[in-house]
Amino acid sequence: MQRTVYLNGEYLPESEAKVSIFDRGFLFADAIYEVTAVVDGKLLDLEGHIARLARSCKELAMKNPLTAEDLVTIQKKLITLNDLKEGGIYLQVTRGSSGDRDFPYPDNTEPTVVLFTQSRAVIDSPKAKKGIKIISTPDLRWRRRDVKTTSLLAACMAKQAAMSVGCDDAWLIEDGFVTEGGSSNAYIITQNNTIVTRPLSNDILHGITRASLLKVAEKHNLSIEERVFTIEEAYAAKEAFISSASTFIWPVISIDDRPIGDGVPGPVASQLREIYIEFAKALSV
Ligand code: PLP
């Protein structure tokens, strides 16, 4: 069945939604995106995703074509039109098309705005129960990972490298330290039960799930340290896990073929997943 998608003010069957070959999103990855989770037909952590979209636009001097109200209206309408119960909404804004290919930002192009729904089980996800196996691999991405651009080839390469050896995802390494996952933030839990994750900077995406998760962890009096960590420290951790809007929290059960803890999902990661989902659902719109 065809989805109804949103393109530049119109709701269209997906086969009829067309974008110019001169669109700068296509030619230069001059585009930003957001993924917002949907549970029970409602949007999770919406405020955070809307705020990060505005920040990404600002950092790239790109016109933000939609107000927060527009974004809520469009996303809600897509949920209804596609009868989406659980999954996510993908949103992309590009700098638009000047009708040719040239590097400098063109004057007066209208942004291209695309949104579509993706239906999938996010609550009863098998990987949340079984955990995931990851590899470590060099971080080949650009230096502004805090901006959520569609320039994702390095992440695709890292994930493909993981898949090719029977693993699920990759953690990226720079200067000896873990930056983050291929499309997630990375955490370890030390032997003395401290949750460790890399501090915010231009080196990582400022995860919206990360922000909510740290808030709920603090409320539950869990000990948190925002600092860099090495892959060797991760090998020796009691537990490890990732967070993102597409996964919420997934436990990591092995890294580079070394089991983490007992090699099964750890109790703290599983508890964090539950309390995060409860928190996010309570605030969903
Ligand atoms: N880090 C990277 C590189 C990502 O691509 C993502 C999500 O796509 C995240 C972290 C997690 O961010 P969020 O929790 O906002 O989904």
Boltz pocket constraint, residues with backbone or C-beta under 6 A from the ligand:
constraints:
  - pocket:
      binder: B
      contacts: [[A, 35], [A, 145], [A, 180], [A, 181], [A, 182], [A, 183], [A, 184], [A, 185], [A, 204], [A, 205], [A, 206], [A, 207], [A, 208], [A, 209], [A, 210], [A, 243], [A, 244], [A, 245], [A, 246]]
      max_distance: 6.0
